[in-house]
Amino acid sequence: MTEKIATRISMFKRNFLGAPIRLAMKSALSGKPCAAAMIPYRQDEKYWVFVTEGDSVQVFFALNFVDTIDKELARVILLEFGQTQRHIKSAPNMFYHDKDFPGQILKDFPTAN
C-alpha cells in the first residue's frame, strides 16, 4: 500500500512538472501560439520551454552542481550528448552553455540568471 501511494505521488510530480512541455508540444503540433514558460523545480534549478517559429519546441535546463567534481562530470557528459548528432541522424539538438545563458532565455526572461 505504501509503495502504491509513493508511486502515485511521484507520478503526480512528473505529470505536474512535465505539463508545460506537453502543452508546448501540443501547441507546436496544432500550429497555435504558446507563451514561453519558466518552471522552477528545485532550489537554484529551473527549466524554460519555448515554442519557436514553425513546429519546434525548445527546452532549456539550468542545473546547479555544488561539488567541483560533479560540475566537471556533468560538463563532460553534456558535451558528449551534444556530439551524438554526428553519429545518430534523428538525435535532438543539444547544446551546453556553462558561462552565459542562451539569448532566447535572456530575451524573454531578463531576470533569469
C-alpha distances in whole Angstrom, upper triangle without the diagonal:
4,5,5,6,9,10,11,13,14,15,17,19,20,21,23,25,26,27,30,31,30,32,35,35,35,38,40,39,41,43,42,43,40,40,39,36,35,31,31,27,28,30,34,32,32,33,36,36,39,40,44,47,46,43,42,39,39,36,37,34,36,34,35,35,36,37,40,39,36,38,41,38,37,40,41,38,38,42,41,39,42,44,42,44,47,45,43,44,41,40,39,41,40,42,42,43,43,46,46,44,45,47,45,43,46,48,45,43,46,44,41,42
4,5,5,6,9,10,11,12,14,15,17,18,20,21,23,24,26,29,30,29,31,34,34,34,37,39,39,40,43,42,42,39,38,37,34,33,29,28,25,25,27,30,29,30,31,33,34,37,39,42,46,45,42,40,37,37,34,34,32,33,31,31,32,33,34,37,36,33,35,38,35,34,37,38,35,36,40,39,37,40,42,40,42,45,44,42,43,40,38,38,40,38,40,39,41,41,43,44,41,42,45,43,41,43,45,42,41,43,41,39,40
4,5,5,6,9,10,10,12,14,15,16,18,20,21,22,24,27,27,27,29,32,31,32,35,36,36,38,41,40,40,37,37,36,33,31,28,27,23,24,26,29,28,28,29,32,32,35,37,40,43,43,39,38,35,35,32,32,30,31,29,30,30,31,32,35,34,31,33,35,33,31,35,35,32,33,37,36,34,37,39,37,39,42,40,38,40,37,35,34,37,35,37,37,38,38,41,42,40,40,43,41,39,42,44,41,39,42,40,37,38
4,5,5,6,9,10,11,12,14,15,16,18,20,21,22,26,26,25,27,30,30,30,33,35,34,36,38,38,38,35,35,34,31,31,27,27,23,24,27,30,28,28,29,31,31,34,35,39,42,41,38,36,33,34,31,32,30,31,30,31,32,33,34,37,36,33,35,37,34,33,36,37,34,34,38,37,34,37,39,37,39,42,40,38,39,36,35,34,36,35,38,37,39,39,42,42,40,40,43,41,38,41,43,40,39,42,40,37,39
4,5,5,6,9,10,11,13,14,15,16,18,20,21,24,25,24,26,29,29,30,32,34,34,35,38,37,37,34,34,33,30,29,25,25,21,22,25,28,26,26,27,30,30,33,35,38,41,41,37,36,33,33,30,31,29,30,29,30,30,32,33,36,36,32,34,37,34,32,36,37,34,34,38,37,35,37,40,38,40,43,42,39,41,37,36,34,36,35,37,37,38,38,41,41,38,39,41,39,37,40,41,38,37,40,38,35,37
4,5,5,6,9,10,11,12,14,15,17,18,20,23,24,23,26,28,28,29,32,33,33,35,37,36,36,33,33,31,28,27,23,22,19,19,22,25,23,24,25,27,28,31,33,36,40,39,36,34,31,31,28,28,26,27,25,26,27,28,29,33,32,28,30,33,31,29,32,33,30,30,34,34,32,34,37,35,37,40,39,37,38,35,33,32,34,32,34,34,35,35,38,38,35,36,39,37,34,37,39,36,35,37,35,33,34
4,5,5,6,9,10,10,12,14,15,16,18,21,21,21,23,26,25,26,29,30,30,32,35,34,34,31,31,30,27,26,22,22,19,20,23,26,23,23,24,26,26,30,31,34,37,37,33,32,29,29,26,27,25,26,25,26,27,29,30,33,32,28,30,33,30,28,31,32,29,29,33,32,30,32,35,33,35,38,36,34,35,32,30,29,32,30,32,32,34,34,37,37,35,35,38,36,33,36,38,35,34,37,35,33,34
4,6,5,6,9,10,10,12,14,15,16,20,20,19,22,24,24,24,27,29,29,30,33,32,32,29,29,28,25,25,21,21,18,20,23,26,24,23,23,25,25,29,30,33,36,36,32,31,28,28,26,27,25,27,26,27,29,30,32,35,34,31,32,35,32,30,33,34,31,31,34,34,31,34,36,34,36,39,38,35,36,33,31,30,32,31,33,33,35,35,38,38,35,35,37,35,33,36,37,34,33,36,35,32,34
4,5,5,6,9,10,10,12,14,15,19,19,19,21,24,24,25,27,29,29,31,33,32,31,28,28,27,23,23,19,18,15,17,20,23,21,20,21,23,24,27,29,32,35,35,32,31,27,27,24,25,23,24,23,25,26,28,29,32,32,28,30,33,30,28,31,33,30,29,33,33,30,33,36,34,36,39,38,35,37,33,31,30,32,30,32,32,33,33,35,35,32,33,35,33,31,33,35,32,31,34,32,29,31
4,5,5,6,9,10,11,12,14,17,17,17,20,22,22,23,26,27,28,29,31,31,30,27,27,25,22,21,17,17,14,15,18,21,19,18,19,21,22,25,27,30,33,33,30,28,25,25,22,22,20,22,20,22,23,25,27,30,29,25,27,29,27,25,28,29,26,26,29,29,27,29,32,30,32,35,34,32,33,30,28,26,28,27,29,28,30,30,33,32,30,31,33,31,28,31,33,31,29,32,30,27,29
4,5,5,6,8,10,10,12,15,15,15,17,20,20,20,23,25,25,26,29,28,28,25,25,24,21,21,17,18,15,17,20,23,20,19,19,21,20,24,25,28,31,31,28,26,23,23,21,22,20,22,22,24,25,28,29,32,31,27,29,31,29,26,29,30,27,26,30,29,27,29,32,30,31,34,33,31,32,28,27,25,27,26,28,28,30,31,34,33,30,30,33,30,28,31,33,30,29,32,31,28,30
4,5,5,6,8,10,10,14,15,14,16,19,19,20,22,24,25,26,28,27,26,23,23,22,19,19,16,16,13,16,19,22,19,18,18,20,20,23,24,28,31,31,28,26,23,23,21,22,20,22,22,24,26,28,30,33,32,29,29,32,30,27,30,32,29,28,31,31,28,30,33,32,33,36,35,33,34,30,28,26,28,27,29,29,30,31,34,33,30,30,32,29,27,30,31,28,27,30,29,26,28
4,6,5,6,8,10,13,14,14,16,18,19,20,22,24,25,26,28,26,26,22,22,21,17,16,13,13,10,12,15,18,16,15,15,17,17,21,23,26,30,30,27,25,22,21,18,19,17,19,18,20,22,24,26,29,29,25,26,29,27,24,27,29,26,25,28,29,26,28,31,30,31,34,34,31,32,29,27,25,26,25,26,26,27,28,30,29,26,27,29,27,24,27,29,26,24,28,26,23,25
4,6,5,6,8,11,11,11,14,16,16,18,20,21,22,24,25,25,24,21,21,20,17,16,13,13,11,13,17,19,16,14,14,16,16,19,21,24,27,27,24,22,19,19,16,17,16,18,17,20,22,24,26,29,28,24,25,27,25,22,25,27,23,22,26,26,23,25,28,26,27,31,30,28,29,25,23,21,23,22,24,24,25,26,29,28,25,25,28,25,23,26,28,25,24,27,26,23,25
4,6,5,6,9,10,9,11,14,14,15,17,19,20,21,23,22,22,19,19,18,16,16,13,15,12,16,19,21,18,16,15,16,15,18,19,23,26,26,22,21,18,18,16,18,17,20,20,22,25,27,30,32,31,28,28,30,28,25,28,29,26,25,28,28,25,27,30,28,29,32,32,29,29,26,24,22,24,23,25,26,27,28,31,30,27,26,28,25,23,27,28,25,24,28,27,24,26
4,6,5,8,10,10,11,14,15,16,17,20,21,22,23,22,21,18,17,17,14,13,10,12,10,13,17,19,16,14,13,15,14,17,19,23,26,26,23,22,18,18,16,17,16,18,19,21,24,26,29,31,31,27,28,30,29,26,28,30,27,25,29,29,26,28,31,30,30,34,34,31,31,28,26,23,25,24,25,26,27,28,30,28,25,25,27,24,22,25,26,23,22,25,24,21,24
4,6,7,8,10,11,13,14,16,17,19,20,22,23,22,20,17,16,15,11,11,8,9,7,11,14,16,13,10,10,11,11,15,17,20,24,24,22,20,16,16,13,14,13,15,15,18,20,23,26,28,28,24,24,27,25,22,24,26,24,22,25,26,23,24,28,26,27,31,31,28,29,26,23,21,22,21,22,22,23,24,26,25,22,22,24,21,19,22,23,20,19,22,21,18,21
4,6,5,6,9,10,11,13,14,16,17,19,20,19,18,15,15,14,12,12,10,12,10,14,17,18,15,12,10,11,10,13,15,18,21,22,19,17,13,14,11,13,13,15,16,19,22,25,27,29,29,25,25,27,26,22,24,26,23,21,24,25,21,22,26,24,25,28,28,26,26,22,21,18,19,19,21,21,22,24,26,25,22,21,23,20,19,22,23,20,20,23,23,20,22
4,5,5,6,9,10,11,12,14,15,16,18,17,16,13,13,13,11,12,10,13,12,16,19,20,17,14,12,12,10,13,14,18,21,21,18,17,14,14,13,15,15,18,19,22,25,28,30,32,32,29,28,31,29,26,27,29,26,24,27,28,24,25,28,27,27,31,31,28,28,24,23,20,21,21,23,24,25,27,29,27,23,23,24,21,19,23,23,20,20,23,23,21,23
4,5,5,6,9,10,10,12,14,15,16,15,13,10,10,9,7,9,8,12,12,16,19,19,16,12,10,9,7,9,11,14,17,18,16,14,11,11,10,12,13,16,18,21,24,27,30,31,32,28,27,30,29,25,26,28,26,23,26,27,23,24,27,26,26,30,30,27,27,23,22,19,19,19,21,22,22,24,26,24,20,19,20,17,16,19,19,16,16,20,20,18,20
4,5,5,6,9,10,11,12,14,15,14,14,11,11,10,9,11,10,13,13,17,20,20,16,13,10,9,6,9,10,13,16,16,13,12,8,9,8,11,12,15,17,21,24,27,29,30,30,27,26,28,27,23,24,26,23,20,23,24,20,21,24,23,22,26,26,24,23,20,18,15,16,16,18,20,21,23,25,23,20,18,20,16,16,19,19,17,17,21,21,19,21
4,5,5,6,9,10,11,12,14,14,14,11,13,13,12,14,13,16,16,20,23,23,20,17,14,13,10,11,11,15,17,16,13,13,10,12,11,15,16,19,21,24,27,30,32,34,33,30,29,31,30,26,27,29,26,23,26,26,23,23,26,24,24,28,28,24,24,20,19,16,18,19,21,23,24,27,29,27,23,22,23,20,19,23,23,20,21,24,25,22,25
4,5,5,6,9,10,11,12,11,11,8,10,11,10,13,13,17,17,21,24,24,21,17,14,13,10,10,10,13,16,15,13,13,10,12,12,15,17,20,22,26,29,32,34,36,36,32,31,33,32,28,29,31,28,26,28,29,25,25,28,27,26,30,30,27,26,22,22,19,20,21,23,24,25,28,29,27,24,22,23,19,18,22,21,18,19,23,24,21,25
4,5,5,6,9,10,10,9,9,6,8,8,9,12,13,17,17,21,24,23,20,16,13,11,7,7,6,10,12,12,10,9,7,9,10,13,15,19,21,25,28,31,33,34,34,31,30,32,30,27,27,29,27,24,26,27,23,23,26,25,23,27,28,25,24,20,19,16,17,18,20,22,23,25,27,25,21,19,19,16,16,19,18,16,17,21,22,20,23
4,5,5,6,9,10,10,11,9,12,12,13,15,16,19,19,23,26,26,22,19,15,13,10,10,8,11,13,12,8,8,6,10,11,14,17,20,22,26,29,32,34,35,35,31,30,32,30,27,28,29,26,23,25,26,22,22,24,23,22,25,26,22,21,17,17,14,16,17,20,22,24,27,28,26,23,21,21,18,18,22,21,19,20,24,25,23,25
4,5,5,6,8,9,10,9,13,14,14,17,18,21,22,25,28,28,25,21,18,16,13,12,10,13,14,13,10,11,10,13,14,18,20,23,26,29,32,35,38,39,38,35,34,36,34,31,31,33,30,27,29,29,26,25,28,26,25,29,29,25,24,20,20,18,19,21,23,26,27,30,32,30,26,24,24,21,21,24,23,21,23,26,27,25,28
4,5,5,6,5,6,6,10,12,13,17,18,21,22,26,29,28,25,21,18,16,12,11,8,11,11,10,8,10,9,13,14,18,20,23,26,30,33,36,38,39,39,36,35,36,35,32,32,33,31,28,30,30,27,26,29,28,26,29,30,27,25,22,22,19,20,21,23,26,27,30,31,29,25,23,22,19,19,23,21,18,21,24,26,24,27
4,5,5,6,7,8,11,12,14,17,19,22,23,27,29,29,25,22,18,15,12,10,6,8,9,7,5,6,7,11,13,17,20,23,26,29,32,36,38,38,38,35,33,35,34,30,30,31,29,26,27,28,24,23,26,25,23,26,27,24,22,18,19,16,17,19,21,24,25,28,30,27,24,21,21,17,19,22,20,18,21,24,26,24,27
4,6,8,10,11,15,16,17,21,22,25,26,29,32,31,28,25,21,19,15,13,10,12,12,9,6,9,10,13,16,19,22,26,28,32,34,38,40,41,40,37,36,37,35,32,32,33,31,28,29,29,26,25,27,25,23,27,27,24,22,18,19,17,18,21,23,26,28,31,33,30,27,24,24,21,22,25,24,22,24,28,30,27,30
4,6,9,10,14,16,18,22,23,27,27,31,34,33,30,26,23,20,17,15,11,13,12,10,8,11,12,16,18,22,25,28,31,34,37,40,43,43,43,40,39,40,39,35,35,37,34,31,33,33,29,28,31,29,27,30,31,27,25,22,23,20,22,24,26,29,31,34,35,33,29,26,26,22,24,27,25,23,25,29,30,29,32
4,7,9,13,15,17,21,23,26,28,31,34,33,30,26,23,20,16,13,10,10,9,7,7,10,11,15,18,21,24,27,30,34,37,40,42,43,43,40,38,39,39,35,35,36,34,31,32,32,29,28,30,29,27,30,31,28,25,22,23,20,21,23,25,28,29,32,34,31,27,24,24,20,22,24,22,20,23,26,29,27,30
4,7,10,13,15,19,21,25,26,30,32,31,29,25,22,18,15,13,10,11,10,10,9,12,12,15,18,21,24,27,30,33,36,40,42,43,43,40,38,40,39,35,35,37,35,32,33,34,30,29,32,31,29,32,33,30,28,25,25,22,23,25,26,29,29,33,33,30,27,24,23,20,21,23,21,19,21,25,27,26,29
4,7,10,13,16,19,22,24,28,30,29,26,22,19,16,13,10,7,9,9,10,10,11,11,14,16,19,22,24,28,31,34,37,40,40,41,38,36,38,37,34,33,35,33,30,31,33,29,28,31,30,28,32,33,30,28,25,25,22,22,23,24,27,27,30,30,27,24,21,20,16,17,20,17,15,18,21,23,22,26
4,7,9,13,15,19,20,24,26,25,23,19,16,13,10,8,6,9,11,12,11,11,10,12,13,16,19,21,24,27,31,34,37,37,38,35,33,35,35,31,31,33,31,28,30,31,28,27,30,29,28,31,32,30,28,25,24,21,21,22,23,25,25,28,28,25,22,20,19,15,15,18,16,13,15,19,21,19,23
4,6,10,13,16,19,22,24,23,20,17,14,11,9,7,8,10,12,14,14,13,11,12,13,15,17,19,23,25,29,32,35,36,37,33,31,34,34,30,30,32,31,27,29,31,28,27,30,30,28,32,33,31,30,27,26,22,21,22,22,24,23,26,26,23,19,18,17,13,13,15,13,10,12,15,17,16,20
4,7,10,14,16,19,21,19,17,13,11,7,6,5,7,9,12,15,14,13,10,10,10,11,14,16,19,22,25,28,31,32,33,30,28,30,30,26,26,29,27,24,26,28,25,24,27,27,26,30,31,29,28,25,23,20,19,19,19,20,20,22,22,19,16,14,14,10,9,12,11,8,9,13,14,13,16
4,6,10,12,16,17,16,14,10,8,6,5,7,10,13,16,18,17,15,12,11,10,10,12,14,17,19,23,26,29,30,31,28,26,29,28,25,25,28,26,23,25,27,24,24,27,27,27,30,32,29,29,26,24,20,20,19,19,20,19,21,22,19,16,15,15,12,10,13,13,9,9,13,13,12,15
4,7,10,12,14,13,11,7,6,4,7,9,13,15,19,21,20,17,14,12,10,9,10,11,14,16,20,22,25,27,28,25,23,26,26,22,23,26,24,21,24,26,23,23,27,27,27,30,32,30,30,27,24,21,20,19,18,18,18,19,20,17,14,14,15,12,9,12,13,10,8,12,11,9,12
4,6,9,11,11,9,5,5,6,8,12,15,18,21,23,21,19,15,14,11,10,10,10,13,15,18,21,24,26,27,23,22,25,25,21,22,25,23,21,24,26,23,23,27,27,27,31,32,30,30,27,25,21,21,19,19,19,19,20,21,19,16,16,18,15,12,15,16,13,12,15,14,11,14
4,6,8,8,6,4,6,9,12,15,18,21,25,26,25,22,18,16,13,12,10,9,11,12,16,18,21,23,24,21,20,23,23,20,21,24,23,21,24,26,23,24,28,28,29,32,33,31,32,29,26,23,23,21,20,19,19,19,20,19,16,17,19,17,14,16,18,16,13,15,13,11,13
4,7,8,6,5,8,11,13,17,20,23,26,28,26,23,19,17,14,13,10,10,10,12,15,17,20,22,23,19,19,22,22,19,21,24,22,20,23,25,22,24,27,27,28,32,32,30,31,29,26,23,23,21,21,20,19,20,21,20,18,19,21,20,17,19,21,19,17,19,17,14,15
4,6,5,7,10,13,16,20,23,26,29,31,29,26,22,20,16,15,11,10,9,9,12,14,17,19,20,17,17,21,20,17,20,22,21,20,23,25,23,24,28,28,29,32,33,32,33,30,27,25,24,22,22,20,19,19,20,20,18,20,23,22,18,20,23,21,18,20,17,15,15
4,5,8,12,15,18,22,25,27,31,33,31,28,25,22,19,16,13,11,10,9,11,12,15,18,20,17,17,20,21,18,20,23,22,21,24,26,25,26,29,30,31,34,35,34,36,33,30,27,26,24,23,21,20,18,19,19,18,20,23,22,19,20,23,21,18,19,16,14,14
4,7,10,13,17,20,24,26,29,31,30,27,23,20,17,14,11,8,8,6,10,11,14,16,18,16,15,18,19,16,18,21,20,19,22,24,23,24,27,28,29,32,33,33,34,32,28,26,24,21,20,18,16,15,16,16,14,17,19,19,16,17,20,19,16,16,13,11,10
4,7,11,14,17,21,23,26,28,27,24,20,17,14,11,8,5,5,6,10,12,15,17,18,15,14,17,18,14,16,19,18,16,19,22,20,21,24,25,26,29,30,29,30,28,25,22,21,18,17,15,15,14,15,15,13,15,18,17,14,16,19,18,15,16,14,11,11
4,7,10,14,17,19,23,25,23,20,17,14,11,9,6,5,7,9,13,15,19,20,21,18,17,20,20,16,18,21,19,17,20,22,20,20,24,24,25,29,30,28,29,26,23,20,19,17,16,15,15,15,16,15,12,14,16,15,12,14,16,15,12,15,13,9,11
4,7,10,14,16,20,21,20,17,13,10,7,5,4,6,9,12,15,18,21,22,23,19,18,21,20,17,17,20,19,16,19,21,18,18,22,22,22,26,27,25,26,23,20,17,16,14,14,14,14,15,17,15,12,12,14,13,10,13,15,13,12,14,14,10,12
4,7,10,12,16,18,17,14,10,8,6,5,7,9,12,15,18,21,24,25,26,23,21,23,23,19,20,22,21,17,20,22,19,19,22,23,22,26,27,25,25,23,20,17,16,14,14,15,14,16,17,15,11,11,12,10,7,11,12,10,9,13,13,10,12
4,7,10,13,15,13,11,7,6,5,7,9,12,15,18,21,25,27,28,29,25,24,26,25,21,22,24,22,19,21,23,19,19,22,22,22,25,26,24,24,21,19,15,15,14,15,16,16,19,20,18,14,13,14,10,9,13,13,11,11,15,16,13,16
4,6,10,12,11,8,6,5,6,9,12,14,18,21,24,27,30,30,31,28,26,28,27,24,23,26,24,20,22,24,21,19,23,23,21,25,26,24,23,20,19,15,14,15,15,17,17,20,21,18,15,12,12,9,9,12,12,10,11,15,16,14,17
4,7,8,7,6,5,6,9,12,15,18,21,25,28,31,33,34,34,31,29,31,30,26,26,28,26,23,24,25,22,21,24,23,21,25,26,24,22,19,19,15,15,16,17,19,20,23,24,21,18,15,15,11,12,15,14,12,15,18,20,18,21
4,6,7,5,6,7,11,13,17,19,23,26,29,32,34,34,35,32,30,31,31,27,26,28,26,23,24,25,22,20,23,23,20,24,26,23,21,19,18,15,14,15,16,19,19,23,23,21,17,14,13,10,12,15,13,12,15,18,21,19,21
4,6,7,9,11,14,17,20,23,26,30,32,36,38,38,38,35,33,34,34,30,29,31,29,26,26,28,25,22,25,25,22,25,27,25,22,20,20,17,16,18,19,22,22,26,26,23,20,17,16,13,15,18,15,15,18,21,23,22,24
4,6,9,12,15,18,22,25,28,31,34,38,40,39,40,37,35,35,35,31,31,32,30,27,27,28,25,23,25,24,21,24,26,23,21,18,19,16,16,19,20,23,24,28,29,26,23,20,19,16,18,21,19,18,21,24,27,25,27
4,7,10,13,17,20,23,26,30,32,36,38,38,38,35,33,34,33,30,29,30,28,25,26,26,23,21,24,22,20,23,24,21,19,16,17,14,14,17,19,22,24,27,29,26,23,20,20,17,19,22,20,19,22,25,27,25,27
4,7,10,13,17,20,23,26,29,32,34,34,34,31,29,30,29,26,25,27,24,21,22,23,19,18,20,19,17,20,22,19,17,14,14,11,11,14,15,19,20,24,25,23,20,17,17,14,16,19,18,17,19,22,24,22,24
4,7,10,13,17,19,23,26,29,31,32,32,28,27,28,27,23,23,25,23,19,21,22,18,17,20,19,18,21,22,20,18,15,14,11,11,12,14,17,18,21,23,21,18,15,16,12,13,17,16,15,17,20,22,19,21
4,7,10,13,16,20,22,26,28,28,28,25,23,25,24,20,20,22,20,16,18,19,16,15,18,18,16,20,21,19,18,16,14,10,9,10,11,13,14,18,19,17,14,11,13,10,10,14,14,13,15,18,19,16,18
4,7,10,13,16,19,23,25,25,25,22,20,22,21,18,18,20,18,14,17,18,15,14,18,18,17,21,22,20,20,17,15,11,10,10,11,12,13,16,18,16,13,11,13,11,10,14,15,13,14,17,18,14,16
4,7,10,13,16,19,22,22,23,19,17,19,19,15,15,18,16,13,15,17,14,14,17,18,18,21,23,21,22,19,16,13,11,9,9,10,10,12,14,13,9,9,11,10,8,12,13,13,12,15,15,12,13
4,6,10,13,16,18,19,20,16,15,17,16,13,13,16,14,11,14,16,14,14,18,18,19,22,24,22,23,21,18,15,13,11,11,10,10,11,14,13,10,11,14,13,11,13,16,15,14,16,15,12,12
4,7,10,13,16,16,18,14,12,15,16,12,12,16,15,12,15,17,16,16,20,21,22,25,26,25,26,24,21,18,16,13,12,10,9,10,11,11,9,11,14,13,11,13,16,15,13,15,14,10,9
4,6,10,12,13,14,11,9,13,13,9,11,14,13,11,14,17,15,16,20,21,22,25,26,25,27,25,22,19,18,15,13,11,11,10,12,13,12,14,17,17,15,16,20,19,17,18,16,13,12
4,6,9,11,13,10,8,12,13,10,12,15,15,13,16,19,18,19,22,23,25,28,29,28,30,29,25,23,21,18,16,13,13,11,13,14,13,16,19,20,17,18,22,21,19,19,17,14,12
4,6,8,9,6,5,9,10,8,10,13,13,13,16,18,18,19,22,23,26,28,28,29,31,29,26,24,23,19,18,14,14,11,14,16,16,19,22,23,20,21,25,25,22,23,20,17,15
4,7,9,7,7,11,12,11,13,16,16,17,19,21,21,23,25,27,29,31,32,32,34,33,29,28,26,23,21,18,17,14,15,18,18,21,24,25,23,23,27,27,24,24,22,19,16
4,6,5,6,9,10,11,12,15,15,16,18,20,21,23,25,26,29,31,31,32,34,34,30,28,27,23,22,18,18,15,17,19,21,23,27,28,25,26,30,30,27,27,25,22,20
4,5,5,6,9,10,11,13,14,15,17,19,20,21,23,25,28,29,30,31,33,33,29,28,26,23,21,17,16,13,15,18,20,23,26,28,25,26,30,30,28,28,26,23,20
4,5,5,6,9,10,11,12,14,15,17,18,20,21,23,26,27,28,29,32,31,28,27,26,22,21,17,17,15,17,20,22,24,28,29,27,28,32,32,30,30,28,25,23
4,5,5,6,8,10,10,12,14,15,16,18,20,21,24,26,26,27,30,29,25,24,23,20,18,15,16,13,16,19,20,22,26,27,25,26,29,29,27,28,26,23,21
4,6,5,6,9,10,10,12,14,15,16,19,20,23,25,25,26,29,28,24,23,21,18,16,12,12,10,12,15,16,19,22,24,22,23,26,27,25,25,23,20,18
4,5,5,6,9,10,11,12,14,15,17,19,22,23,24,25,27,27,24,23,21,18,16,13,13,11,13,17,18,20,24,25,24,25,28,29,27,27,26,23,20
4,5,5,6,9,10,11,12,14,16,17,20,21,22,23,26,25,22,21,20,17,16,13,14,13,16,19,20,21,25,26,25,26,29,30,28,29,28,24,22
4,5,5,6,8,10,10,12,14,16,18,20,21,21,24,23,19,18,17,14,13,10,12,10,14,16,17,18,22,23,21,23,26,26,25,26,25,21,19
4,6,5,6,9,10,11,13,15,17,19,20,21,23,23,19,18,16,13,11,8,9,8,11,14,15,16,20,21,20,22,25,26,24,25,24,21,19
4,6,5,6,9,10,11,13,16,17,17,19,21,22,18,18,16,13,12,10,12,11,15,17,18,19,23,24,23,25,28,29,28,28,28,24,22
4,5,5,6,9,10,11,14,16,16,16,19,19,15,15,15,12,12,10,13,13,16,18,19,19,23,23,23,25,28,28,27,28,28,24,23
4,5,5,6,9,10,13,15,15,16,18,18,14,13,12,8,8,6,9,10,14,15,15,15,19,20,19,21,24,24,24,25,25,21,20
4,5,5,7,9,11,13,14,15,17,18,14,14,12,9,8,6,9,10,14,15,16,16,19,20,20,22,24,25,25,26,26,23,21
4,5,5,7,10,11,11,12,15,16,12,13,12,10,10,10,13,14,18,19,20,19,22,23,23,25,28,28,28,29,29,26,25
4,5,5,8,10,11,11,13,13,9,10,9,7,8,9,13,14,18,19,19,18,21,21,21,24,26,26,26,28,28,24,24
4,6,7,9,11,11,13,13,9,9,7,5,6,7,11,13,16,17,17,15,18,19,19,22,23,24,25,26,27,23,23
4,5,6,8,9,11,13,10,11,9,8,9,11,14,16,19,20,20,19,22,22,23,25,27,28,28,30,30,27,26
4,5,5,6,9,10,7,9,9,9,11,13,17,19,22,23,22,21,23,23,24,27,28,29,29,31,32,28,28
4,5,5,6,8,6,7,7,8,11,14,17,20,23,23,22,20,22,22,23,26,27,28,29,30,32,28,28
4,6,7,10,9,11,11,12,13,16,19,22,24,25,25,22,25,25,26,29,30,31,32,33,35,31,31
4,7,9,9,12,12,13,16,18,21,24,27,27,27,25,27,27,29,31,32,33,34,36,37,33,33
4,6,6,9,11,13,15,18,22,24,27,28,27,24,27,26,27,30,31,32,33,35,36,32,32
4,6,9,11,13,16,19,23,26,28,28,27,24,26,25,27,30,31,31,32,34,36,33,33
4,6,9,12,15,19,22,25,28,27,26,23,25,24,25,28,29,28,30,32,34,30,31
4,6,9,12,15,19,22,24,24,23,20,23,21,23,26,27,27,28,30,31,28,28
4,6,10,13,16,19,22,21,20,17,19,18,19,22,23,23,24,26,28,24,25
4,7,10,13,17,19,18,17,14,16,15,17,20,20,21,22,24,25,22,23
4,7,10,13,16,16,14,12,15,15,15,18,20,20,21,22,23,20,20
4,7,10,12,12,11,10,13,13,14,16,18,19,19,20,21,18,18
4,6,9,10,10,10,13,14,14,16,18,19,19,20,20,17,16
4,6,6,7,7,11,13,12,13,16,17,17,17,17,14,13
4,6,8,10,13,15,14,15,18,19,18,18,17,14,12
4,7,10,12,15,14,13,17,19,17,16,16,14,11
4,6,9,11,10,10,13,15,14,13,13,11,9
4,6,8,7,7,10,12,11,10,11,8,7
4,6,6,7,9,11,11,11,13,10,10
4,5,5,6,9,10,10,12,11,11
4,6,5,6,8,10,12,11,12
4,5,5,5,7,9,7,9
4,6,5,5,7,6,8
4,6,6,10,10,12
4,6,9,9,12
4,6,5,9
4,6,8
4,6
4
